[in-house]
Amino acid sequence: MNDAYKAPLDQERVTLSFQVPIADWGKSKARLQTAQSNLELTRMQVEQDRINFERNILLKVQQFSLVRTQVILAASTYEVAQKRNNITRERYLIGKIGITDLNLALSELENARRNYINALEGFWMAYYELRLLTLYDFAENRPLIRSYEVKEAID
């Protein structure tokens, strides 16, 4: 007992406490179920986005095929219009047709040329849009970016 009175201000204490909930009225279970539901919803959204992306690419491929056909038809139409214009010019020069027919042939040639240029524009727009979506160079048959560049961009 003597030691207890020698240094009354020298004290060491240890406090230990625990908080254990007796009842949380199902809050933990509800939070867990909410988190699981959110995870499942996110997984489903990612899967739906992947499906939509694949469908979009298929649609773009079909559109590209149609545009390519339009270019071929427009080129053929332009070729025919050029031949018609040449024949019409020759016939005008020898006096077989009038200026009205010559102007009509020139107008059709201009329309065919404009349609061909518009078809070419549509073709290249569709080509580069498909290339951008797929990140693939179809002319070189290789990806536009290497896989490790994609991995670095994601990280």
C-alpha positions in Angstrom: 0.0 0.0 0.0 2.9 2.3 0.6 3.7 2.4 -3.1 0.2 3.7 -4.0 0.8 6.9 -2.1 4.4 7.6 -3.3 3.6 9.0 -6.8 -0.1 9.8 -7.0 0.1 11.6 -10.3 1.9 8.8 -12.1 -1.0 6.9 -13.6 -1.4 4.7 -16.6 -4.8 3.8 -17.9 -6.2 1.6 -20.6 -9.7 1.9 -21.9 -11.2 -0.7 -24.1 -14.7 -0.4 -25.5 -16.8 -2.3 -28.0 -19.9 -1.3 -29.9 -21.9 -4.2 -31.0 -25.3 -3.4 -32.4 -27.9 -5.6 -30.8 -30.4 -4.9 -33.6 -30.1 -2.8 -36.7 -33.6 -3.6 -37.8 -32.4 -5.2 -41.1 -30.4 -2.1 -42.4 -27.3 -4.2 -43.1 -29.2 -6.8 -45.0 -31.0 -4.1 -47.0 -27.7 -2.3 -47.9 -26.3 -5.6 -49.0 -29.3 -6.4 -51.2 -29.2 -2.9 -52.7 -25.5 -3.3 -53.5 -26.1 -6.7 -55.1 -29.1 -5.3 -57.1 -26.9 -2.4 -58.3 -24.1 -4.7 -59.3 -26.6 -6.9 -61.3 -28.1 -3.8 -62.9 -24.7 -2.6 -63.9 -23.8 -6.0 -65.4 -27.0 -6.1 -67.4 -26.5 -2.5 -68.6 -22.9 -3.4 -69.8 -24.2 -6.5 -71.6 -27.0 -4.5 -73.2 -24.5 -1.8 -74.3 -22.3 -4.5 -75.8 -25.3 -5.9 -77.7 -26.3 -2.5 -78.9 -22.7 -1.8 -80.1 -22.6 -5.0 -82.1 -25.9 -4.3 -83.7 -24.8 -0.8 -84.5 -21.7 -2.2 -86.2 -23.8 -4.7 -88.2 -26.1 -1.8 -89.3 -23.1 0.3 -90.3 -21.7 -2.6 -92.4 -25.0 -3.0 -94.2 -25.2 0.7 -94.8 -21.7 0.7 -96.1 -22.6 -2.1 -98.5 -25.6 -0.1 -99.8 -23.5 3.1 -100.2 -20.9 1.1 -102.1 -23.6 -0.1 -104.5 -24.8 3.5 -104.9 -21.3 4.6 -105.9 -21.2 1.9 -108.6 -24.6 2.9 -109.9 -23.7 6.6 -109.8 -20.5 6.0 -111.7 -22.3 4.0 -114.3 -25.0 6.8 -114.6 -22.2 9.4 -115.0 -20.5 7.4 -117.7 -23.8 7.0 -119.6 -24.4 10.8 -119.2 -20.9 11.5 -120.6 -21.5 9.3 -123.6 -24.9 10.9 -124.2 -23.4 14.4 -123.9 -20.7 13.5 -126.4 -23.2 12.1 -128.9 -25.6 15.1 -128.4 -22.7 17.5 -129.0 -21.7 15.8 -132.2 -25.3 15.8 -133.4 -25.6 19.5 -132.5 -22.5 20.3 -134.5 -23.8 18.6 -137.6 -27.2 20.3 -137.2 -29.3 17.2 -136.3 -30.6 18.6 -133.0 -31.2 22.0 -131.5 -29.6 23.9 -128.6 -32.4 22.8 -126.2 -31.5 19.2 -126.6 -27.8 20.1 -126.0 -28.6 22.0 -122.9 -30.7 19.1 -121.6 -27.8 16.7 -122.1 -25.4 19.1 -120.3 -27.9 19.4 -117.5 -28.2 15.7 -117.1 -24.4 15.3 -117.2 -24.1 17.8 -114.4 -26.8 16.1 -112.3 -25.0 12.7 -112.9 -21.7 14.2 -111.9 -23.2 15.8 -108.7 -24.9 12.5 -107.8 -21.6 10.6 -108.3 -19.7 13.1 -106.1 -22.4 12.9 -103.4 -22.2 9.1 -103.6 -18.4 9.2 -103.2 -18.8 11.5 -100.2 -21.3 9.1 -98.6 -19.0 6.1 -99.3 -16.0 7.7 -97.6 -18.1 9.0 -94.7 -19.5 5.5 -94.1 -16.0 3.9 -94.5 -14.4 6.2 -91.9 -17.4 5.9 -89.5 -17.1 2.1 -89.7 -13.3 2.4 -89.2 -13.8 4.6 -86.2 -16.3 2.3 -84.6 -14.2 -0.8 -85.1 -10.8 0.8 -84.6 -9.7 -1.4 -87.6 -7.9 -0.4 -90.8 -9.6 -2.4 -93.5 -7.1 -1.3 -96.2 -4.1 -2.6 -94.2 -6.0 -5.4 -92.5 -4.7 -4.4 -89.0 -6.0 -2.8 -85.9 -5.6 1.0 -85.7 -4.2 0.8 -82.2 -2.2 -1.8 -80.4 -3.9 -3.7 -77.6 -1.4 -2.4 -75.0 -2.4 1.2 -75.9 -6.0 0.3 -75.1 -5.0 -1.3 -71.8 -3.0 1.8 -70.8 -5.9 4.1 -71.7 -8.3 2.0 -69.5 -5.9 1.9 -66.6 
